[in-house]
Amino acid sequence: MSYPWESGGPTIPDWLVRRSEISAGAKLVYAFLAGNTCQPDYPEYYIASGLKTPQIAKAIGASERSVRNWIDELEAEKLLQVRVLGWGRPNLYVFLRHPWQN
């Protein structure tokens, strides 16, 4: 099994690439967030680097609305948990262990 932070840049994990339940956009957001991880502790690791939705959208060339939808999709599939820190502050993204990773 490979971990998202082991690659040289944002890479969509093989176990996620093969899932038809997740849109390509959600997979891209997952890879981008994983590539910007600042605390690689498995099975939970956080992105606390100050990334906000507009920054993510600009980085991947998508609209803010699309990014929010894709993050909601990842949350609905229990791949990601978003911890809202409050107005004007970036969220923390917690990567969850998922049965698809086996």
KOLSELUM-406998 format. One record per atom (N, C-alpha, C): residue number from 1; residue in three letters; atom name; x, y, z. Coordinates in nm, 3 decimals, padded with zeros to 5 digits. Layout:
BEGIN
+-----+-----+------+---------+---------+---------+
|   n | res | atom |       X |       Y |       Z |
+-----+-----+------+---------+---------+---------+
| NUM | ALA |   CA |       X |       Y |       Z |
...
+-----+-----+------+---------+---------+---------+
# end
This chain:
BEGIN
+-----+-----+------+---------+---------+---------+
|   n | res | atom |       X |       Y |       Z |
+-----+-----+------+---------+---------+---------+
|   1 | MET |    N |  00.085 | -00.118 |  00.000 |
|   1 | MET |   CA |  00.000 |  00.000 |  00.000 |
|   1 | MET |    C |  00.089 |  00.124 |  00.000 |
|   2 | SER |    N |  00.056 |  00.219 | -00.081 |
|   2 | SER |   CA |  00.134 |  00.343 | -00.083 |
|   2 | SER |    C |  00.057 |  00.453 | -00.012 |
|   3 | TYR |    N |  00.131 |  00.548 |  00.041 |
|   3 | TYR |   CA |  00.072 |  00.659 |  00.114 |
|   3 | TYR |    C |  00.085 |  00.786 |  00.032 |
|   4 | PRO |    N | -00.013 |  00.877 |  00.039 |
|   4 | PRO |   CA | -00.010 |  00.996 | -00.045 |
|   4 | PRO |    C |  00.114 |  01.082 | -00.028 |
|   5 | TRP |    N |  00.174 |  01.086 |  00.088 |
|   5 | TRP |   CA |  00.288 |  01.175 |  00.111 |
|   5 | TRP |    C |  00.420 |  01.116 |  00.065 |
|   6 | GLU |    N |  00.422 |  00.992 |  00.016 |
|   6 | GLU |   CA |  00.546 |  00.929 | -00.028 |
|   6 | GLU |    C |  00.588 |  00.972 | -00.168 |
|   7 | SER |    N |  00.499 |  01.032 | -00.243 |
|   7 | SER |   CA |  00.529 |  01.068 | -00.380 |
|   7 | SER |    C |  00.602 |  01.202 | -00.389 |
|   8 | GLY |    N |  00.654 |  01.231 | -00.506 |
|   8 | GLY |   CA |  00.724 |  01.356 | -00.526 |
|   8 | GLY |    C |  00.632 |  01.475 | -00.545 |
|   9 | GLY |    N |  00.507 |  01.453 | -00.565 |
|   9 | GLY |   CA |  00.409 |  01.559 | -00.586 |
|   9 | GLY |    C |  00.270 |  01.501 | -00.570 |
|  10 | PRO |    N |  00.168 |  01.580 | -00.593 |
|  10 | PRO |   CA |  00.033 |  01.529 | -00.578 |
|  10 | PRO |    C |  00.008 |  01.410 | -00.670 |
|  11 | THR |    N | -00.025 |  01.298 | -00.610 |
|  11 | THR |   CA | -00.053 |  01.175 | -00.682 |
|  11 | THR |    C | -00.182 |  01.116 | -00.629 |
|  12 | ILE |    N | -00.268 |  01.075 | -00.718 |
|  12 | ILE |   CA | -00.391 |  01.009 | -00.675 |
|  12 | ILE |    C | -00.355 |  00.864 | -00.643 |
|  13 | PRO |    N | -00.383 |  00.820 | -00.519 |
|  13 | PRO |   CA | -00.350 |  00.683 | -00.483 |
|  13 | PRO |    C | -00.421 |  00.583 | -00.575 |
|  14 | ASP |    N | -00.354 |  00.473 | -00.606 |
|  14 | ASP |   CA | -00.407 |  00.372 | -00.696 |
|  14 | ASP |    C | -00.543 |  00.319 | -00.649 |
|  15 | TRP |    N | -00.557 |  00.298 | -00.518 |
|  15 | TRP |   CA | -00.684 |  00.245 | -00.467 |
|  15 | TRP |    C | -00.799 |  00.342 | -00.493 |
|  16 | LEU |    N | -00.771 |  00.474 | -00.503 |
|  16 | LEU |   CA | -00.874 |  00.573 | -00.530 |
|  16 | LEU |    C | -00.899 |  00.589 | -00.680 |
|  17 | VAL |    N | -00.795 |  00.579 | -00.760 |
|  17 | VAL |   CA | -00.808 |  00.591 | -00.905 |
|  17 | VAL |    C | -00.910 |  00.491 | -00.957 |
|  18 | ARG |    N | -00.910 |  00.372 | -00.901 |
|  18 | ARG |   CA | -00.992 |  00.262 | -00.951 |
|  18 | ARG |    C | -01.138 |  00.268 | -00.906 |
|  19 | ARG |    N | -01.175 |  00.365 | -00.825 |
|  19 | ARG |   CA | -01.312 |  00.375 | -00.774 |
|  19 | ARG |    C | -01.398 |  00.460 | -00.865 |
|  20 | SER |    N | -01.504 |  00.401 | -00.918 |
|  20 | SER |   CA | -01.595 |  00.476 | -01.005 |
|  20 | SER |    C | -01.695 |  00.558 | -00.925 |
|  21 | GLU |    N | -01.703 |  00.534 | -00.794 |
|  21 | GLU |   CA | -01.796 |  00.608 | -00.709 |
|  21 | GLU |    C | -01.753 |  00.753 | -00.686 |
|  22 | ILE |    N | -01.628 |  00.783 | -00.712 |
|  22 | ILE |   CA | -01.571 |  00.916 | -00.686 |
|  22 | ILE |    C | -01.541 |  00.984 | -00.819 |
|  23 | SER |    N | -01.581 |  01.109 | -00.829 |
|  23 | SER |   CA | -01.556 |  01.185 | -00.953 |
|  23 | SER |    C | -01.408 |  01.217 | -00.968 |
|  24 | ALA |    N | -01.370 |  01.246 | -01.091 |
|  24 | ALA |   CA | -01.232 |  01.282 | -01.120 |
|  24 | ALA |    C | -01.191 |  01.408 | -01.045 |
|  25 | GLY |    N | -01.284 |  01.504 | -01.033 |
|  25 | GLY |   CA | -01.254 |  01.627 | -00.961 |
|  25 | GLY |    C | -01.227 |  01.602 | -00.814 |
|  26 | ALA |    N | -01.305 |  01.516 | -00.752 |
|  26 | ALA |   CA | -01.284 |  01.483 | -00.610 |
|  26 | ALA |    C | -01.150 |  01.411 | -00.591 |
|  27 | LYS |    N | -01.115 |  01.328 | -00.686 |
|  27 | LYS |   CA | -00.985 |  01.258 | -00.679 |
|  27 | LYS |    C | -00.870 |  01.360 | -00.689 |
|  28 | LEU |    N | -00.887 |  01.459 | -00.774 |
|  28 | LEU |   CA | -00.785 |  01.563 | -00.789 |
|  28 | LEU |    C | -00.770 |  01.644 | -00.660 |
|  29 | VAL |    N | -00.882 |  01.680 | -00.599 |
|  29 | VAL |   CA | -00.876 |  01.755 | -00.472 |
|  29 | VAL |    C | -00.809 |  01.670 | -00.364 |
|  30 | TYR |    N | -00.844 |  01.542 | -00.358 |
|  30 | TYR |   CA | -00.782 |  01.452 | -00.261 |
|  30 | TYR |    C | -00.630 |  01.451 | -00.279 |
|  31 | ALA |    N | -00.586 |  01.436 | -00.405 |
|  31 | ALA |   CA | -00.443 |  01.432 | -00.433 |
|  31 | ALA |    C | -00.375 |  01.565 | -00.398 |
|  32 | PHE |    N | -00.441 |  01.676 | -00.430 |
|  32 | PHE |   CA | -00.383 |  01.807 | -00.398 |
|  32 | PHE |    C | -00.369 |  01.825 | -00.247 |
|  33 | LEU |    N | -00.474 |  01.792 | -00.173 |
|  33 | LEU |   CA | -00.468 |  01.805 | -00.028 |
|  33 | LEU |    C | -00.361 |  01.713 |  00.031 |
|  34 | ALA |    N | -00.358 |  01.589 | -00.017 |
|  34 | ALA |   CA | -00.258 |  01.495 |  00.031 |
|  34 | ALA |    C | -00.116 |  01.542 |  00.000 |
|  35 | GLY |    N | -00.099 |  01.607 | -00.114 |
|  35 | GLY |   CA |  00.032 |  01.658 | -00.152 |
|  35 | GLY |    C |  00.075 |  01.779 | -00.071 |
|  36 | ASN |    N | -00.017 |  01.837 |  00.004 |
|  36 | ASN |   CA |  00.014 |  01.953 |  00.087 |
|  36 | ASN |    C |  00.003 |  01.922 |  00.236 |
|  37 | THR |    N |  00.024 |  01.798 |  00.269 |
|  37 | THR |   CA |  00.016 |  01.756 |  00.408 |
|  37 | THR |    C |  00.138 |  01.805 |  00.485 |
|  38 | CYS |    N |  00.113 |  01.853 |  00.605 |
|  38 | CYS |   CA |  00.227 |  01.902 |  00.683 |
|  38 | CYS |    C |  00.252 |  01.818 |  00.808 |
|  39 | GLN |    N |  00.168 |  01.719 |  00.836 |
|  39 | GLN |   CA |  00.190 |  01.632 |  00.952 |
|  39 | GLN |    C |  00.157 |  01.489 |  00.912 |
|  40 | PRO |    N |  00.254 |  01.416 |  00.856 |
|  40 | PRO |   CA |  00.224 |  01.282 |  00.807 |
|  40 | PRO |    C |  00.219 |  01.175 |  00.916 |
|  41 | ASP |    N |  00.110 |  01.168 |  00.987 |
|  41 | ASP |   CA |  00.087 |  01.064 |  01.087 |
|  41 | ASP |    C | -00.025 |  00.975 |  01.037 |
|  42 | TYR |    N |  00.004 |  00.850 |  01.017 |
|  42 | TYR |   CA | -00.097 |  00.758 |  00.967 |
|  42 | TYR |    C | -00.160 |  00.687 |  01.085 |
|  43 | PRO |    N | -00.292 |  00.666 |  01.092 |
|  43 | PRO |   CA | -00.390 |  00.677 |  00.985 |
|  43 | PRO |    C | -00.451 |  00.816 |  00.970 |
|  44 | GLU |    N | -00.426 |  00.909 |  01.061 |
|  44 | GLU |   CA | -00.477 |  01.045 |  01.045 |
|  44 | GLU |    C | -00.360 |  01.139 |  01.020 |
|  45 | TYR |    N | -00.375 |  01.224 |  00.923 |
|  45 | TYR |   CA | -00.279 |  01.330 |  00.906 |
|  45 | TYR |    C | -00.355 |  01.452 |  00.858 |
|  46 | TYR |    N | -00.307 |  01.568 |  00.897 |
|  46 | TYR |   CA | -00.382 |  01.691 |  00.879 |
|  46 | TYR |    C | -00.315 |  01.781 |  00.777 |
|  47 | ILE |    N | -00.394 |  01.865 |  00.718 |
|  47 | ILE |   CA | -00.341 |  01.973 |  00.636 |
|  47 | ILE |    C | -00.371 |  02.101 |  00.710 |
|  48 | ALA |    N | -00.271 |  02.159 |  00.767 |
|  48 | ALA |   CA | -00.290 |  02.281 |  00.846 |
|  48 | ALA |    C | -00.206 |  02.393 |  00.790 |
|  49 | SER |    N | -00.181 |  02.387 |  00.659 |
|  49 | SER |   CA | -00.088 |  02.481 |  00.599 |
|  49 | SER |    C | -00.154 |  02.610 |  00.553 |
|  50 | GLY |    N | -00.275 |  02.635 |  00.595 |
|  50 | GLY |   CA | -00.340 |  02.760 |  00.560 |
|  50 | GLY |    C | -00.413 |  02.757 |  00.428 |
|  51 | LEU |    N | -00.441 |  02.639 |  00.375 |
|  51 | LEU |   CA | -00.513 |  02.630 |  00.248 |
|  51 | LEU |    C | -00.661 |  02.660 |  00.267 |
|  52 | LYS |    N | -00.710 |  02.750 |  00.186 |
|  52 | LYS |   CA | -00.852 |  02.783 |  00.186 |
|  52 | LYS |    C | -00.908 |  02.743 |  00.050 |
|  53 | THR |    N | -01.039 |  02.734 |  00.041 |
|  53 | THR |   CA | -01.104 |  02.691 | -00.083 |
|  53 | THR |    C | -01.058 |  02.772 | -00.204 |
|  54 | PRO |    N | -01.050 |  02.906 | -00.197 |
|  54 | PRO |   CA | -01.004 |  02.981 | -00.315 |
|  54 | PRO |    C | -00.863 |  02.942 | -00.360 |
|  55 | GLN |    N | -00.776 |  02.915 | -00.264 |
|  55 | GLN |   CA | -00.639 |  02.876 | -00.298 |
|  55 | GLN |    C | -00.637 |  02.738 | -00.365 |
|  56 | ILE |    N | -00.716 |  02.646 | -00.314 |
|  56 | ILE |   CA | -00.724 |  02.513 | -00.373 |
|  56 | ILE |    C | -00.777 |  02.524 | -00.516 |
|  57 | ALA |    N | -00.885 |  02.601 | -00.532 |
|  57 | ALA |   CA | -00.947 |  02.618 | -00.663 |
|  57 | ALA |    C | -00.848 |  02.675 | -00.764 |
|  58 | LYS |    N | -00.776 |  02.777 | -00.724 |
|  58 | LYS |   CA | -00.678 |  02.839 | -00.814 |
|  58 | LYS |    C | -00.568 |  02.741 | -00.851 |
|  59 | ALA |    N | -00.522 |  02.666 | -00.753 |
|  59 | ALA |   CA | -00.411 |  02.572 | -00.775 |
|  59 | ALA |    C | -00.448 |  02.461 | -00.873 |
|  60 | ILE |    N | -00.573 |  02.415 | -00.870 |
|  60 | ILE |   CA | -00.611 |  02.304 | -00.958 |
|  60 | ILE |    C | -00.688 |  02.350 | -01.081 |
|  61 | GLY |    N | -00.712 |  02.481 | -01.093 |
|  61 | GLY |   CA | -00.780 |  02.534 | -01.209 |
|  61 | GLY |    C | -00.929 |  02.503 | -01.213 |
|  62 | ALA |    N | -00.994 |  02.515 | -01.098 |
|  62 | ALA |   CA | -01.137 |  02.487 | -01.088 |
|  62 | ALA |    C | -01.207 |  02.601 | -01.016 |
|  63 | SER |    N | -01.338 |  02.601 | -01.018 |
|  63 | SER |   CA | -01.412 |  02.703 | -00.945 |
|  63 | SER |    C | -01.419 |  02.667 | -00.796 |
|  64 | GLU |    N | -01.441 |  02.768 | -00.715 |
|  64 | GLU |   CA | -01.455 |  02.745 | -00.570 |
|  64 | GLU |    C | -01.575 |  02.656 | -00.541 |
|  65 | ARG |    N | -01.684 |  02.676 | -00.613 |
|  65 | ARG |   CA | -01.804 |  02.594 | -00.595 |
|  65 | ARG |    C | -01.774 |  02.448 | -00.625 |
|  66 | SER |    N | -01.700 |  02.421 | -00.733 |
|  66 | SER |   CA | -01.664 |  02.283 | -00.766 |
|  66 | SER |    C | -01.579 |  02.220 | -00.656 |
|  67 | VAL |    N | -01.482 |  02.297 | -00.607 |
|  67 | VAL |   CA | -01.395 |  02.245 | -00.500 |
|  67 | VAL |    C | -01.479 |  02.211 | -00.377 |
|  68 | ARG |    N | -01.571 |  02.299 | -00.339 |
|  68 | ARG |   CA | -01.657 |  02.270 | -00.223 |
|  68 | ARG |    C | -01.741 |  02.144 | -00.247 |
|  69 | ASN |    N | -01.794 |  02.130 | -00.368 |
|  69 | ASN |   CA | -01.872 |  02.010 | -00.401 |
|  69 | ASN |    C | -01.787 |  01.884 | -00.392 |
|  70 | TRP |    N | -01.665 |  01.891 | -00.442 |
|  70 | TRP |   CA | -01.577 |  01.774 | -00.439 |
|  70 | TRP |    C | -01.535 |  01.740 | -00.296 |
|  71 | ILE |    N | -01.513 |  01.841 | -00.214 |
|  71 | ILE |   CA | -01.481 |  01.814 | -00.073 |
|  71 | ILE |    C | -01.602 |  01.751 | -00.005 |
|  72 | ASP |    N | -01.721 |  01.800 | -00.035 |
|  72 | ASP |   CA | -01.843 |  01.739 |  00.020 |
|  72 | ASP |    C | -01.855 |  01.593 | -00.024 |
|  73 | GLU |    N | -01.819 |  01.565 | -00.148 |
|  73 | GLU |   CA | -01.823 |  01.429 | -00.200 |
|  73 | GLU |    C | -01.726 |  01.338 | -00.123 |
|  74 | LEU |    N | -01.606 |  01.389 | -00.099 |
|  74 | LEU |   CA | -01.507 |  01.311 | -00.022 |
|  74 | LEU |    C | -01.554 |  01.287 |  00.120 |
|  75 | GLU |    N | -01.619 |  01.386 |  00.179 |
|  75 | GLU |   CA | -01.675 |  01.369 |  00.313 |
|  75 | GLU |    C | -01.787 |  01.266 |  00.313 |
|  76 | ALA |    N | -01.874 |  01.272 |  00.215 |
|  76 | ALA |   CA | -01.988 |  01.180 |  00.207 |
|  76 | ALA |    C | -01.941 |  01.035 |  00.194 |
|  77 | GLU |    N | -01.830 |  01.014 |  00.126 |
|  77 | GLU |   CA | -01.775 |  00.879 |  00.110 |
|  77 | GLU |    C | -01.685 |  00.839 |  00.227 |
|  78 | LYS |    N | -01.674 |  00.927 |  00.326 |
|  78 | LYS |   CA | -01.594 |  00.903 |  00.446 |
|  78 | LYS |    C | -01.444 |  00.883 |  00.417 |
|  79 | LEU |    N | -01.396 |  00.959 |  00.318 |
|  79 | LEU |   CA | -01.254 |  00.960 |  00.287 |
|  79 | LEU |    C | -01.183 |  01.076 |  00.356 |
|  80 | LEU |    N | -01.260 |  01.178 |  00.390 |
|  80 | LEU |   CA | -01.205 |  01.302 |  00.443 |
|  80 | LEU |    C | -01.302 |  01.357 |  00.546 |
|  81 | GLN |    N | -01.247 |  01.414 |  00.651 |
|  81 | GLN |   CA | -01.329 |  01.485 |  00.749 |
|  81 | GLN |    C | -01.278 |  01.628 |  00.754 |
|  82 | VAL |    N | -01.369 |  01.721 |  00.746 |
|  82 | VAL |   CA | -01.333 |  01.863 |  00.750 |
|  82 | VAL |    C | -01.362 |  01.917 |  00.889 |
|  83 | ARG |    N | -01.263 |  01.977 |  00.949 |
|  83 | ARG |   CA | -01.279 |  02.042 |  01.078 |
|  83 | ARG |    C | -01.275 |  02.193 |  01.056 |
|  84 | VAL |    N | -01.390 |  02.255 |  01.074 |
|  84 | VAL |   CA | -01.402 |  02.398 |  01.051 |
|  84 | VAL |    C | -01.350 |  02.473 |  01.173 |
|  85 | LEU |    N | -01.257 |  02.563 |  01.151 |
|  85 | LEU |   CA | -01.194 |  02.635 |  01.261 |
|  85 | LEU |    C | -01.256 |  02.772 |  01.287 |
|  86 | GLY |    N | -01.341 |  02.816 |  01.196 |
|  86 | GLY |   CA | -01.406 |  02.945 |  01.219 |
|  86 | GLY |    C | -01.389 |  03.040 |  01.103 |
|  87 | TRP |    N | -01.463 |  03.149 |  01.111 |
|  87 | TRP |   CA | -01.467 |  03.248 |  01.005 |
|  87 | TRP |    C | -01.328 |  03.300 |  00.969 |
|  88 | GLY |    N | -01.295 |  03.293 |  00.840 |
|  88 | GLY |   CA | -01.170 |  03.347 |  00.791 |
|  88 | GLY |    C | -01.048 |  03.259 |  00.814 |
|  89 | ARG |    N | -01.066 |  03.149 |  00.885 |
|  89 | ARG |   CA | -00.953 |  03.060 |  00.912 |
|  89 | ARG |    C | -00.961 |  02.939 |  00.820 |
|  90 | PRO |    N | -00.847 |  02.883 |  00.782 |
|  90 | PRO |   CA | -00.850 |  02.763 |  00.697 |
|  90 | PRO |    C | -00.902 |  02.643 |  00.776 |
|  91 | ASN |    N | -00.963 |  02.551 |  00.705 |
|  91 | ASN |   CA | -01.010 |  02.428 |  00.769 |
|  91 | ASN |    C | -00.894 |  02.331 |  00.786 |
|  92 | LEU |    N | -00.914 |  02.235 |  00.875 |
|  92 | LEU |   CA | -00.822 |  02.122 |  00.886 |
|  92 | LEU |    C | -00.887 |  02.005 |  00.813 |
|  93 | TYR |    N | -00.811 |  01.936 |  00.732 |
|  93 | TYR |   CA | -00.861 |  01.822 |  00.657 |
|  93 | TYR |    C | -00.799 |  01.696 |  00.714 |
|  94 | VAL |    N | -00.883 |  01.607 |  00.763 |
|  94 | VAL |   CA | -00.837 |  01.483 |  00.824 |
|  94 | VAL |    C | -00.863 |  01.370 |  00.726 |
|  95 | PHE |    N | -00.760 |  01.300 |  00.688 |
|  95 | PHE |   CA | -00.774 |  01.185 |  00.599 |
|  95 | PHE |    C | -00.811 |  01.064 |  00.683 |
|  96 | LEU |    N | -00.920 |  01.000 |  00.646 |
|  96 | LEU |   CA | -00.972 |  00.887 |  00.722 |
|  96 | LEU |    C | -00.932 |  00.754 |  00.658 |
|  97 | ARG |    N | -00.910 |  00.657 |  00.743 |
|  97 | ARG |   CA | -00.885 |  00.522 |  00.695 |
|  97 | ARG |    C | -01.015 |  00.472 |  00.633 |
|  98 | HIS |    N | -01.005 |  00.408 |  00.519 |
|  98 | HIS |   CA | -01.123 |  00.364 |  00.445 |
|  98 | HIS |    C | -01.103 |  00.220 |  00.397 |
|  99 | PRO |    N | -01.211 |  00.140 |  00.394 |
|  99 | PRO |   CA | -01.198 |  00.001 |  00.346 |
|  99 | PRO |    C | -01.141 | -00.011 |  00.204 |
| 100 | TRP |    N | -01.159 |  00.092 |  00.121 |
| 100 | TRP |   CA | -01.104 |  00.087 | -00.015 |
| 100 | TRP |    C | -00.953 |  00.082 | -00.014 |
| 101 | GLN |    N | -00.890 |  00.122 |  00.093 |
| 101 | GLN |   CA | -00.743 |  00.126 |  00.097 |
| 101 | GLN |    C | -00.681 | -00.012 |  00.112 |
| 102 | ASN |    N | -00.759 | -00.111 |  00.142 |
| 102 | ASN |   CA | -00.705 | -00.247 |  00.160 |
| 102 | ASN |    C | -00.683 | -00.316 |  00.028 |
+-----+-----+------+---------+---------+---------+
# end
